[in-house]
Amino acid sequence: MLIVKLAIVAGLLFLLIYLSIRLARRGISKRYEPRATTPWNSLNEGEDPSV
């Protein structure tokens, strides 16, 4: 019975670690993706996109 409990706890721990690594990688990759080019991005360069 102890072996079954330890297997369940180890499985849950493995699942938690796996999900946290996946979420961390996704957050890092999205952070450094270039923005889509729109006319409003030219505001960062001091240009008026409505002209």
mmCIF entry with sequence, helices, sheets and N, C-alpha, C, O atoms, coordinates in Angstrom:
data_MODEL
# 
_entry.id   MODEL 
# 
_entity.id                         1 
_entity.type                       polymer 
_entity.pdbx_number_of_molecules   1 
# 
_entity_poly.entity_id                      1 
_entity_poly.type                           'polypeptide(L)' 
_entity_poly.nstd_linkage                   no 
_entity_poly.nstd_monomer                   no 
_entity_poly.pdbx_seq_one_letter_code       MLIVKLAIVAGLLFLLIYLSIRLARRGISKRYEPRATTPWNSLNEGEDPSV 
_entity_poly.pdbx_seq_one_letter_code_can   MLIVKLAIVAGLLFLLIYLSIRLARRGISKRYEPRATTPWNSLNEGEDPSV 
_entity_poly.pdbx_strand_id                 A 
# 
loop_
_entity_poly_seq.entity_id 
_entity_poly_seq.num 
_entity_poly_seq.mon_id 
_entity_poly_seq.hetero 
1 1  MET n 
1 2  LEU n 
1 3  ILE n 
1 4  VAL n 
1 5  LYS n 
1 6  LEU n 
1 7  ALA n 
1 8  ILE n 
1 9  VAL n 
1 10 ALA n 
1 11 GLY n 
1 12 LEU n 
1 13 LEU n 
1 14 PHE n 
1 15 LEU n 
1 16 LEU n 
1 17 ILE n 
1 18 TYR n 
1 19 LEU n 
1 20 SER n 
1 21 ILE n 
1 22 ARG n 
1 23 LEU n 
1 24 ALA n 
1 25 ARG n 
1 26 ARG n 
1 27 GLY n 
1 28 ILE n 
1 29 SER n 
1 30 LYS n 
1 31 ARG n 
1 32 TYR n 
1 33 GLU n 
1 34 PRO n 
1 35 ARG n 
1 36 ALA n 
1 37 THR n 
1 38 THR n 
1 39 PRO n 
1 40 TRP n 
1 41 ASN n 
1 42 SER n 
1 43 LEU n 
1 44 ASN n 
1 45 GLU n 
1 46 GLY n 
1 47 GLU n 
1 48 ASP n 
1 49 PRO n 
1 50 SER n 
1 51 VAL n 
# 
_struct_asym.id          A 
_struct_asym.entity_id   1 
# 
loop_
_struct_conf.conf_type_id 
_struct_conf.id 
_struct_conf.pdbx_PDB_helix_id 
_struct_conf.beg_label_comp_id 
_struct_conf.beg_label_asym_id 
_struct_conf.beg_label_seq_id 
_struct_conf.pdbx_beg_PDB_ins_code 
_struct_conf.end_label_comp_id 
_struct_conf.end_label_asym_id 
_struct_conf.end_label_seq_id 
_struct_conf.pdbx_end_PDB_ins_code 
_struct_conf.beg_auth_comp_id 
_struct_conf.beg_auth_asym_id 
_struct_conf.beg_auth_seq_id 
_struct_conf.end_auth_comp_id 
_struct_conf.end_auth_asym_id 
_struct_conf.end_auth_seq_id 
_struct_conf.pdbx_PDB_helix_class 
_struct_conf.details 
_struct_conf.pdbx_PDB_helix_length 
HELX_P HELX_P1 AA1 LEU A 2  ? ARG A 31 ? LEU A 2  ARG A 31 1 ? 30 
HELX_P HELX_P2 AA2 PRO A 39 ? GLU A 45 ? PRO A 39 GLU A 45 5 ? 7  
# 
_struct_conf_type.id          HELX_P 
_struct_conf_type.criteria    ? 
_struct_conf_type.reference   ? 
# 
loop_
_atom_site.group_PDB 
_atom_site.id 
_atom_site.type_symbol 
_atom_site.label_atom_id 
_atom_site.label_alt_id 
_atom_site.label_comp_id 
_atom_site.label_asym_id 
_atom_site.label_entity_id 
_atom_site.label_seq_id 
_atom_site.pdbx_PDB_ins_code 
_atom_site.Cartn_x 
_atom_site.Cartn_y 
_atom_site.Cartn_z 
_atom_site.occupancy 
_atom_site.B_iso_or_equiv 
_atom_site.pdbx_formal_charge 
_atom_site.auth_seq_id 
_atom_site.auth_comp_id 
_atom_site.auth_asym_id 
_atom_site.auth_atom_id 
_atom_site.pdbx_PDB_model_num 
ATOM 1   N N  . MET A 1 1  ? 0.819  -1.199 0.000   1.00 0.00 ? 1  MET A N  1 
ATOM 2   C CA . MET A 1 1  ? 0.000  0.000  0.000   1.00 0.00 ? 1  MET A CA 1 
ATOM 3   C C  . MET A 1 1  ? 0.860  1.260  0.000   1.00 0.00 ? 1  MET A C  1 
ATOM 4   O O  . MET A 1 1  ? 0.513  2.264  -0.621  1.00 0.00 ? 1  MET A O  1 
ATOM 5   N N  . LEU A 1 2  ? 1.983  1.190  0.703   1.00 0.00 ? 2  LEU A N  1 
ATOM 6   C CA . LEU A 1 2  ? 2.895  2.328  0.761   1.00 0.00 ? 2  LEU A CA 1 
ATOM 7   C C  . LEU A 1 2  ? 3.485  2.619  -0.612  1.00 0.00 ? 2  LEU A C  1 
ATOM 8   O O  . LEU A 1 2  ? 3.690  3.779  -0.971  1.00 0.00 ? 2  LEU A O  1 
ATOM 9   N N  . ILE A 1 3  ? 3.755  1.575  -1.374  1.00 0.00 ? 3  ILE A N  1 
ATOM 10  C CA . ILE A 1 3  ? 4.332  1.746  -2.708  1.00 0.00 ? 3  ILE A CA 1 
ATOM 11  C C  . ILE A 1 3  ? 3.341  2.467  -3.630  1.00 0.00 ? 3  ILE A C  1 
ATOM 12  O O  . ILE A 1 3  ? 3.741  3.305  -4.438  1.00 0.00 ? 3  ILE A O  1 
ATOM 13  N N  . VAL A 1 4  ? 2.077  2.148  -3.513  1.00 0.00 ? 4  VAL A N  1 
ATOM 14  C CA . VAL A 1 4  ? 1.050  2.798  -4.339  1.00 0.00 ? 4  VAL A CA 1 
ATOM 15  C C  . VAL A 1 4  ? 0.960  4.278  -3.990  1.00 0.00 ? 4  VAL A C  1 
ATOM 16  O O  . VAL A 1 4  ? 0.876  5.115  -4.889  1.00 0.00 ? 4  VAL A O  1 
ATOM 17  N N  . LYS A 1 5  ? 0.976  4.616  -2.705  1.00 0.00 ? 5  LYS A N  1 
ATOM 18  C CA . LYS A 1 5  ? 0.921  6.013  -2.287  1.00 0.00 ? 5  LYS A CA 1 
ATOM 19  C C  . LYS A 1 5  ? 2.151  6.782  -2.781  1.00 0.00 ? 5  LYS A C  1 
ATOM 20  O O  . LYS A 1 5  ? 2.032  7.911  -3.255  1.00 0.00 ? 5  LYS A O  1 
ATOM 21  N N  . LEU A 1 6  ? 3.313  6.174  -2.670  1.00 0.00 ? 6  LEU A N  1 
ATOM 22  C CA . LEU A 1 6  ? 4.530  6.826  -3.138  1.00 0.00 ? 6  LEU A CA 1 
ATOM 23  C C  . LEU A 1 6  ? 4.509  7.023  -4.655  1.00 0.00 ? 6  LEU A C  1 
ATOM 24  O O  . LEU A 1 6  ? 4.993  8.039  -5.155  1.00 0.00 ? 6  LEU A O  1 
ATOM 25  N N  . ALA A 1 7  ? 3.955  6.065  -5.381  1.00 0.00 ? 7  ALA A N  1 
ATOM 26  C CA . ALA A 1 7  ? 3.854  6.196  -6.829  1.00 0.00 ? 7  ALA A CA 1 
ATOM 27  C C  . ALA A 1 7  ? 2.914  7.331  -7.208  1.00 0.00 ? 7  ALA A C  1 
ATOM 28  O O  . ALA A 1 7  ? 3.194  8.069  -8.153  1.00 0.00 ? 7  ALA A O  1 
ATOM 29  N N  . ILE A 1 8  ? 1.814  7.485  -6.498  1.00 0.00 ? 8  ILE A N  1 
ATOM 30  C CA . ILE A 1 8  ? 0.870  8.567  -6.767  1.00 0.00 ? 8  ILE A CA 1 
ATOM 31  C C  . ILE A 1 8  ? 1.521  9.920  -6.478  1.00 0.00 ? 8  ILE A C  1 
ATOM 32  O O  . ILE A 1 8  ? 1.407  10.845 -7.281  1.00 0.00 ? 8  ILE A O  1 
ATOM 33  N N  . VAL A 1 9  ? 2.189  10.036 -5.358  1.00 0.00 ? 9  VAL A N  1 
ATOM 34  C CA . VAL A 1 9  ? 2.853  11.294 -4.994  1.00 0.00 ? 9  VAL A CA 1 
ATOM 35  C C  . VAL A 1 9  ? 3.955  11.625 -5.997  1.00 0.00 ? 9  VAL A C  1 
ATOM 36  O O  . VAL A 1 9  ? 4.093  12.781 -6.394  1.00 0.00 ? 9  VAL A O  1 
ATOM 37  N N  . ALA A 1 10 ? 4.738  10.633 -6.414  1.00 0.00 ? 10 ALA A N  1 
ATOM 38  C CA . ALA A 1 10 ? 5.803  10.864 -7.383  1.00 0.00 ? 10 ALA A CA 1 
ATOM 39  C C  . ALA A 1 10 ? 5.222  11.280 -8.735  1.00 0.00 ? 10 ALA A C  1 
ATOM 40  O O  . ALA A 1 10 ? 5.778  12.148 -9.407  1.00 0.00 ? 10 ALA A O  1 
ATOM 41  N N  . GLY A 1 11 ? 4.116  10.669 -9.133  1.00 0.00 ? 11 GLY A N  1 
ATOM 42  C CA . GLY A 1 11 ? 3.470  11.034 -10.394 1.00 0.00 ? 11 GLY A CA 1 
ATOM 43  C C  . GLY A 1 11 ? 2.951  12.458 -10.368 1.00 0.00 ? 11 GLY A C  1 
ATOM 44  O O  . GLY A 1 11 ? 3.120  13.196 -11.339 1.00 0.00 ? 11 GLY A O  1 
ATOM 45  N N  . LEU A 1 12 ? 2.323  12.853 -9.275  1.00 0.00 ? 12 LEU A N  1 
ATOM 46  C CA . LEU A 1 12 ? 1.827  14.223 -9.153  1.00 0.00 ? 12 LEU A CA 1 
ATOM 47  C C  . LEU A 1 12 ? 2.975  15.232 -9.131  1.00 0.00 ? 12 LEU A C  1 
ATOM 48  O O  . LEU A 1 12 ? 2.869  16.309 -9.718  1.00 0.00 ? 12 LEU A O  1 
ATOM 49  N N  . LEU A 1 13 ? 4.050  14.892 -8.467  1.00 0.00 ? 13 LEU A N  1 
ATOM 50  C CA . LEU A 1 13 ? 5.214  15.772 -8.432  1.00 0.00 ? 13 LEU A CA 1 
ATOM 51  C C  . LEU A 1 13 ? 5.819  15.922 -9.818  1.00 0.00 ? 13 LEU A C  1 
ATOM 52  O O  . LEU A 1 13 ? 6.169  17.030 -10.224 1.00 0.00 ? 13 LEU A O  1 
ATOM 53  N N  . PHE A 1 14 ? 5.946  14.826 -10.546 1.00 0.00 ? 14 PHE A N  1 
ATOM 54  C CA . PHE A 1 14 ? 6.465  14.877 -11.905 1.00 0.00 ? 14 PHE A CA 1 
ATOM 55  C C  . PHE A 1 14 ? 5.572  15.728 -12.799 1.00 0.00 ? 14 PHE A C  1 
ATOM 56  O O  . PHE A 1 14 ? 6.074  16.519 -13.597 1.00 0.00 ? 14 PHE A O  1 
ATOM 57  N N  . LEU A 1 15 ? 4.258  15.577 -12.676 1.00 0.00 ? 15 LEU A N  1 
ATOM 58  C CA . LEU A 1 15 ? 3.314  16.344 -13.478 1.00 0.00 ? 15 LEU A CA 1 
ATOM 59  C C  . LEU A 1 15 ? 3.417  17.838 -13.162 1.00 0.00 ? 15 LEU A C  1 
ATOM 60  O O  . LEU A 1 15 ? 3.366  18.667 -14.070 1.00 0.00 ? 15 LEU A O  1 
ATOM 61  N N  . LEU A 1 16 ? 3.559  18.181 -11.899 1.00 0.00 ? 16 LEU A N  1 
ATOM 62  C CA . LEU A 1 16 ? 3.690  19.573 -11.491 1.00 0.00 ? 16 LEU A CA 1 
ATOM 63  C C  . LEU A 1 16 ? 4.965  20.199 -12.056 1.00 0.00 ? 16 LEU A C  1 
ATOM 64  O O  . LEU A 1 16 ? 4.938  21.326 -12.550 1.00 0.00 ? 16 LEU A O  1 
ATOM 65  N N  . ILE A 1 17 ? 6.063  19.483 -11.984 1.00 0.00 ? 17 ILE A N  1 
ATOM 66  C CA . ILE A 1 17 ? 7.336  19.987 -12.518 1.00 0.00 ? 17 ILE A CA 1 
ATOM 67  C C  . ILE A 1 17 ? 7.252  20.139 -14.029 1.00 0.00 ? 17 ILE A C  1 
ATOM 68  O O  . ILE A 1 17 ? 7.726  21.133 -14.580 1.00 0.00 ? 17 ILE A O  1 
ATOM 69  N N  . TYR A 1 18 ? 6.658  19.171 -14.699 1.00 0.00 ? 18 TYR A N  1 
ATOM 70  C CA . TYR A 1 18 ? 6.524  19.221 -16.155 1.00 0.00 ? 18 TYR A CA 1 
ATOM 71  C C  . TYR A 1 18 ? 5.693  20.421 -16.600 1.00 0.00 ? 18 TYR A C  1 
ATOM 72  O O  . TYR A 1 18 ? 6.075  21.131 -17.530 1.00 0.00 ? 18 TYR A O  1 
ATOM 73  N N  . LEU A 1 19 ? 4.566  20.647 -15.942 1.00 0.00 ? 19 LEU A N  1 
ATOM 74  C CA . LEU A 1 19 ? 3.706  21.768 -16.321 1.00 0.00 ? 19 LEU A CA 1 
ATOM 75  C C  . LEU A 1 19 ? 4.362  23.115 -16.021 1.00 0.00 ? 19 LEU A C  1 
ATOM 76  O O  . LEU A 1 19 ? 4.207  24.058 -16.797 1.00 0.00 ? 19 LEU A O  1 
ATOM 77  N N  . SER A 1 20 ? 5.080  23.219 -14.928 1.00 0.00 ? 20 SER A N  1 
ATOM 78  C CA . SER A 1 20 ? 5.732  24.482 -14.603 1.00 0.00 ? 20 SER A CA 1 
ATOM 79  C C  . SER A 1 20 ? 6.848  24.799 -15.603 1.00 0.00 ? 20 SER A C  1 
ATOM 80  O O  . SER A 1 20 ? 7.053  25.964 -15.944 1.00 0.00 ? 20 SER A O  1 
ATOM 81  N N  . ILE A 1 21 ? 7.559  23.792 -16.069 1.00 0.00 ? 21 ILE A N  1 
ATOM 82  C CA . ILE A 1 21 ? 8.609  24.020 -17.073 1.00 0.00 ? 21 ILE A CA 1 
ATOM 83  C C  . ILE A 1 21 ? 7.987  24.459 -18.391 1.00 0.00 ? 21 ILE A C  1 
ATOM 84  O O  . ILE A 1 21 ? 8.509  25.360 -19.048 1.00 0.00 ? 21 ILE A O  1 
ATOM 85  N N  . ARG A 1 22 ? 6.886  23.839 -18.784 1.00 0.00 ? 22 ARG A N  1 
ATOM 86  C CA . ARG A 1 22 ? 6.222  24.228 -20.036 1.00 0.00 ? 22 ARG A CA 1 
ATOM 87  C C  . ARG A 1 22 ? 5.697  25.649 -19.979 1.00 0.00 ? 22 ARG A C  1 
ATOM 88  O O  . ARG A 1 22 ? 5.829  26.398 -20.947 1.00 0.00 ? 22 ARG A O  1 
ATOM 89  N N  . LEU A 1 23 ? 5.105  26.028 -18.862 1.00 0.00 ? 23 LEU A N  1 
ATOM 90  C CA . LEU A 1 23 ? 4.595  27.390 -18.730 1.00 0.00 ? 23 LEU A CA 1 
ATOM 91  C C  . LEU A 1 23 ? 5.729  28.410 -18.720 1.00 0.00 ? 23 LEU A C  1 
ATOM 92  O O  . LEU A 1 23 ? 5.597  29.492 -19.292 1.00 0.00 ? 23 LEU A O  1 
ATOM 93  N N  . ALA A 1 24 ? 6.829  28.076 -18.080 1.00 0.00 ? 24 ALA A N  1 
ATOM 94  C CA . ALA A 1 24 ? 7.962  29.001 -18.038 1.00 0.00 ? 24 ALA A CA 1 
ATOM 95  C C  . ALA A 1 24 ? 8.555  29.187 -19.424 1.00 0.00 ? 24 ALA A C  1 
ATOM 96  O O  . ALA A 1 24 ? 8.890  30.310 -19.801 1.00 0.00 ? 24 ALA A O  1 
ATOM 97  N N  . ARG A 1 25 ? 8.691  28.127 -20.178 1.00 0.00 ? 25 ARG A N  1 
ATOM 98  C CA . ARG A 1 25 ? 9.246  28.250 -21.533 1.00 0.00 ? 25 ARG A CA 1 
ATOM 99  C C  . ARG A 1 25 ? 8.328  29.060 -22.431 1.00 0.00 ? 25 ARG A C  1 
ATOM 100 O O  . ARG A 1 25 ? 8.803  29.865 -23.232 1.00 0.00 ? 25 ARG A O  1 
ATOM 101 N N  . ARG A 1 26 ? 7.022  28.862 -22.313 1.00 0.00 ? 26 ARG A N  1 
ATOM 102 C CA . ARG A 1 26 ? 6.091  29.591 -23.171 1.00 0.00 ? 26 ARG A CA 1 
ATOM 103 C C  . ARG A 1 26 ? 6.141  31.088 -22.847 1.00 0.00 ? 26 ARG A C  1 
ATOM 104 O O  . ARG A 1 26 ? 6.084  31.915 -23.757 1.00 0.00 ? 26 ARG A O  1 
ATOM 105 N N  . GLY A 1 27 ? 6.245  31.438 -21.582 1.00 0.00 ? 27 GLY A N  1 
ATOM 106 C CA . GLY A 1 27 ? 6.313  32.842 -21.199 1.00 0.00 ? 27 GLY A CA 1 
ATOM 107 C C  . GLY A 1 27 ? 7.555  33.523 -21.716 1.00 0.00 ? 27 GLY A C  1 
ATOM 108 O O  . GLY A 1 27 ? 7.502  34.678 -22.137 1.00 0.00 ? 27 GLY A O  1 
ATOM 109 N N  . ILE A 1 28 ? 8.671  32.826 -21.690 1.00 0.00 ? 28 ILE A N  1 
ATOM 110 C CA . ILE A 1 28 ? 9.924  33.403 -22.157 1.00 0.00 ? 28 ILE A CA 1 
ATOM 111 C C  . ILE A 1 28 ? 9.891  33.590 -23.662 1.00 0.00 ? 28 ILE A C  1 
ATOM 112 O O  . ILE A 1 28 ? 10.330 34.626 -24.162 1.00 0.00 ? 28 ILE A O  1 
ATOM 113 N N  . SER A 1 29 ? 9.383  32.617 -24.390 1.00 0.00 ? 29 SER A N  1 
ATOM 114 C CA . SER A 1 29 ? 9.401  32.732 -25.848 1.00 0.00 ? 29 SER A CA 1 
ATOM 115 C C  . SER A 1 29 ? 8.448  33.817 -26.329 1.00 0.00 ? 29 SER A C  1 
ATOM 116 O O  . SER A 1 29 ? 8.756  34.503 -27.305 1.00 0.00 ? 29 SER A O  1 
ATOM 117 N N  . LYS A 1 30 ? 7.311  33.995 -25.683 1.00 0.00 ? 30 LYS A N  1 
ATOM 118 C CA . LYS A 1 30 ? 6.372  35.035 -26.100 1.00 0.00 ? 30 LYS A CA 1 
ATOM 119 C C  . LYS A 1 30 ? 6.909  36.421 -25.779 1.00 0.00 ? 30 LYS A C  1 
ATOM 120 O O  . LYS A 1 30 ? 6.603  37.381 -26.487 1.00 0.00 ? 30 LYS A O  1 
ATOM 121 N N  . ARG A 1 31 ? 7.684  36.536 -24.750 1.00 0.00 ? 31 ARG A N  1 
ATOM 122 C CA . ARG A 1 31 ? 8.179  37.836 -24.331 1.00 0.00 ? 31 ARG A CA 1 
ATOM 123 C C  . ARG A 1 31 ? 9.104  38.440 -25.383 1.00 0.00 ? 31 ARG A C  1 
ATOM 124 O O  . ARG A 1 31 ? 9.119  39.658 -25.557 1.00 0.00 ? 31 ARG A O  1 
ATOM 125 N N  . TYR A 1 32 ? 9.869  37.618 -26.084 1.00 0.00 ? 32 TYR A N  1 
ATOM 126 C CA . TYR A 1 32 ? 10.863 38.128 -27.015 1.00 0.00 ? 32 TYR A CA 1 
ATOM 127 C C  . TYR A 1 32 ? 10.439 38.037 -28.476 1.00 0.00 ? 32 TYR A C  1 
ATOM 128 O O  . TYR A 1 32 ? 11.264 38.244 -29.365 1.00 0.00 ? 32 TYR A O  1 
ATOM 129 N N  . GLU A 1 33 ? 9.176  37.732 -28.741 1.00 0.00 ? 33 GLU A N  1 
ATOM 130 C CA . GLU A 1 33 ? 8.718  37.703 -30.121 1.00 0.00 ? 33 GLU A CA 1 
ATOM 131 C C  . GLU A 1 33 ? 8.584  39.126 -30.632 1.00 0.00 ? 33 GLU A C  1 
ATOM 132 O O  . GLU A 1 33 ? 8.156  40.007 -29.887 1.00 0.00 ? 33 GLU A O  1 
ATOM 133 N N  . PRO A 1 34 ? 8.944  39.372 -31.899 1.00 0.00 ? 34 PRO A N  1 
ATOM 134 C CA . PRO A 1 34 ? 8.781  40.729 -32.433 1.00 0.00 ? 34 PRO A CA 1 
ATOM 135 C C  . PRO A 1 34 ? 7.303  41.066 -32.594 1.00 0.00 ? 34 PRO A C  1 
ATOM 136 O O  . PRO A 1 34 ? 6.478  40.188 -32.849 1.00 0.00 ? 34 PRO A O  1 
ATOM 137 N N  . ARG A 1 35 ? 6.988  42.322 -32.445 1.00 0.00 ? 35 ARG A N  1 
ATOM 138 C CA . ARG A 1 35 ? 5.598  42.759 -32.579 1.00 0.00 ? 35 ARG A CA 1 
ATOM 139 C C  . ARG A 1 35 ? 5.205  42.780 -34.047 1.00 0.00 ? 35 ARG A C  1 
ATOM 140 O O  . ARG A 1 35 ? 6.044  42.958 -34.931 1.00 0.00 ? 35 ARG A O  1 
ATOM 141 N N  . ALA A 1 36 ? 3.925  42.595 -34.287 1.00 0.00 ? 36 ALA A N  1 
ATOM 142 C CA . ALA A 1 36 ? 3.404  42.689 -35.646 1.00 0.00 ? 36 ALA A CA 1 
ATOM 143 C C  . ALA A 1 36 ? 3.470  44.153 -36.082 1.00 0.00 ? 36 ALA A C  1 
ATOM 144 O O  . ALA A 1 36 ? 3.205  45.061 -35.294 1.00 0.00 ? 36 ALA A O  1 
ATOM 145 N N  . THR A 1 37 ? 3.822  44.362 -37.330 1.00 0.00 ? 37 THR A N  1 
ATOM 146 C CA . THR A 1 37 ? 3.942  45.734 -37.806 1.00 0.00 ? 37 THR A CA 1 
ATOM 147 C C  . THR A 1 37 ? 2.569  46.305 -38.105 1.00 0.00 ? 37 THR A C  1 
ATOM 148 O O  . THR A 1 37 ? 1.811  45.755 -38.904 1.00 0.00 ? 37 THR A O  1 
ATOM 149 N N  . THR A 1 38 ? 2.264  47.404 -37.458 1.00 0.00 ? 38 THR A N  1 
ATOM 150 C CA . THR A 1 38 ? 1.028  48.139 -37.690 1.00 0.00 ? 38 THR A CA 1 
ATOM 151 C C  . THR A 1 38 ? 1.400  49.612 -37.827 1.00 0.00 ? 38 THR A C  1 
ATOM 152 O O  . THR A 1 38 ? 2.485  50.017 -37.411 1.00 0.00 ? 38 THR A O  1 
ATOM 153 N N  . PRO A 1 39 ? 0.523  50.402 -38.399 1.00 0.00 ? 39 PRO A N  1 
ATOM 154 C CA . PRO A 1 39 ? 0.838  51.833 -38.494 1.00 0.00 ? 39 PRO A CA 1 
ATOM 155 C C  . PRO A 1 39 ? 1.042  52.486 -37.130 1.00 0.00 ? 39 PRO A C  1 
ATOM 156 O O  . PRO A 1 39 ? 1.780  53.465 -37.016 1.00 0.00 ? 39 PRO A O  1 
ATOM 157 N N  . TRP A 1 40 ? 0.398  51.955 -36.103 1.00 0.00 ? 40 TRP A N  1 
ATOM 158 C CA . TRP A 1 40 ? 0.510  52.568 -34.780 1.00 0.00 ? 40 TRP A CA 1 
ATOM 159 C C  . TRP A 1 40 ? 1.860  52.296 -34.125 1.00 0.00 ? 40 TRP A C  1 
ATOM 160 O O  . TRP A 1 40 ? 2.215  52.979 -33.165 1.00 0.00 ? 40 TRP A O  1 
ATOM 161 N N  . ASN A 1 41 ? 2.619  51.324 -34.613 1.00 0.00 ? 41 ASN A N  1 
ATOM 162 C CA . ASN A 1 41 ? 3.959  51.093 -34.067 1.00 0.00 ? 41 ASN A CA 1 
ATOM 163 C C  . ASN A 1 41 ? 4.897  52.227 -34.408 1.00 0.00 ? 41 ASN A C  1 
ATOM 164 O O  . ASN A 1 41 ? 5.923  52.393 -33.748 1.00 0.00 ? 41 ASN A O  1 
ATOM 165 N N  . SER A 1 42 ? 4.569  53.023 -35.432 1.00 0.00 ? 42 SER A N  1 
ATOM 166 C CA . SER A 1 42 ? 5.430  54.141 -35.790 1.00 0.00 ? 42 SER A CA 1 
ATOM 167 C C  . SER A 1 42 ? 5.374  55.256 -34.751 1.00 0.00 ? 42 SER A C  1 
ATOM 168 O O  . SER A 1 42 ? 6.201  56.167 -34.781 1.00 0.00 ? 42 SER A O  1 
ATOM 169 N N  . LEU A 1 43 ? 4.409  55.198 -33.830 1.00 0.00 ? 43 LEU A N  1 
ATOM 170 C CA . LEU A 1 43 ? 4.376  56.172 -32.736 1.00 0.00 ? 43 LEU A CA 1 
ATOM 171 C C  . LEU A 1 43 ? 5.633  56.078 -31.879 1.00 0.00 ? 43 LEU A C  1 
ATOM 172 O O  . LEU A 1 43 ? 6.086  57.082 -31.329 1.00 0.00 ? 43 LEU A O  1 
ATOM 173 N N  . ASN A 1 44 ? 6.195  54.887 -31.766 1.00 0.00 ? 44 ASN A N  1 
ATOM 174 C CA . ASN A 1 44 ? 7.414  54.711 -30.986 1.00 0.00 ? 44 ASN A CA 1 
ATOM 175 C C  . ASN A 1 44 ? 8.584  55.452 -31.615 1.00 0.00 ? 44 ASN A C  1 
ATOM 176 O O  . ASN A 1 44 ? 9.541  55.797 -30.922 1.00 0.00 ? 44 ASN A O  1 
ATOM 177 N N  . GLU A 1 45 ? 8.519  55.699 -32.907 1.00 0.00 ? 45 GLU A N  1 
ATOM 178 C CA . GLU A 1 45 ? 9.592  56.389 -33.598 1.00 0.00 ? 45 GLU A CA 1 
ATOM 179 C C  . GLU A 1 45 ? 9.286  57.875 -33.776 1.00 0.00 ? 45 GLU A C  1 
ATOM 180 O O  . GLU A 1 45 ? 10.037 58.584 -34.447 1.00 0.00 ? 45 GLU A O  1 
ATOM 181 N N  . GLY A 1 46 ? 8.202  58.350 -33.189 1.00 0.00 ? 46 GLY A N  1 
ATOM 182 C CA . GLY A 1 46 ? 7.862  59.753 -33.237 1.00 0.00 ? 46 GLY A CA 1 
ATOM 183 C C  . GLY A 1 46 ? 7.119  60.174 -34.489 1.00 0.00 ? 46 GLY A C  1 
ATOM 184 O O  . GLY A 1 46 ? 7.045  61.369 -34.776 1.00 0.00 ? 46 GLY A O  1 
ATOM 185 N N  . GLU A 1 47 ? 6.569  59.243 -35.241 1.00 0.00 ? 47 GLU A N  1 
ATOM 186 C CA . GLU A 1 47 ? 5.836  59.572 -36.456 1.00 0.00 ? 47 GLU A CA 1 
ATOM 187 C C  . GLU A 1 47 ? 4.341  59.493 -36.185 1.00 0.00 ? 47 GLU A C  1 
ATOM 188 O O  . GLU A 1 47 ? 3.899  58.723 -35.332 1.00 0.00 ? 47 GLU A O  1 
ATOM 189 N N  . ASP A 1 48 ? 3.564  60.289 -36.912 1.00 0.00 ? 48 ASP A N  1 
ATOM 190 C CA . ASP A 1 48 ? 2.111  60.284 -36.777 1.00 0.00 ? 48 ASP A CA 1 
ATOM 191 C C  . ASP A 1 48 ? 1.518  59.309 -37.774 1.00 0.00 ? 48 ASP A C  1 
ATOM 192 O O  . ASP A 1 48 ? 1.613  59.551 -38.978 1.00 0.00 ? 48 ASP A O  1 
ATOM 193 N N  . PRO A 1 49 ? 0.904  58.207 -37.328 1.00 0.00 ? 49 PRO A N  1 
ATOM 194 C CA . PRO A 1 49 ? 0.388  57.199 -38.274 1.00 0.00 ? 49 PRO A CA 1 
ATOM 195 C C  . PRO A 1 49 ? -0.890 57.634 -38.980 1.00 0.00 ? 49 PRO A C  1 
ATOM 196 O O  . PRO A 1 49 ? -1.291 57.003 -39.958 1.00 0.00 ? 49 PRO A O  1 
ATOM 197 N N  . SER A 1 50 ? -1.541 58.701 -38.505 1.00 0.00 ? 50 SER A N  1 
ATOM 198 C CA . SER A 1 50 ? -2.796 59.112 -39.118 1.00 0.00 ? 50 SER A CA 1 
ATOM 199 C C  . SER A 1 50 ? -2.596 59.994 -40.344 1.00 0.00 ? 50 SER A C  1 
ATOM 200 O O  . SER A 1 50 ? -3.560 60.328 -41.032 1.00 0.00 ? 50 SER A O  1 
ATOM 201 N N  . VAL A 1 51 ? -1.351 60.373 -40.622 1.00 0.00 ? 51 VAL A N  1 
ATOM 202 C CA . VAL A 1 51 ? -1.087 61.246 -41.778 1.00 0.00 ? 51 VAL A CA 1 
ATOM 203 C C  . VAL A 1 51 ? -0.864 60.417 -43.010 1.00 0.00 ? 51 VAL A C  1 
ATOM 204 O O  . VAL A 1 51 ? -0.627 60.964 -44.087 1.00 0.00 ? 51 VAL A O  1 
# 
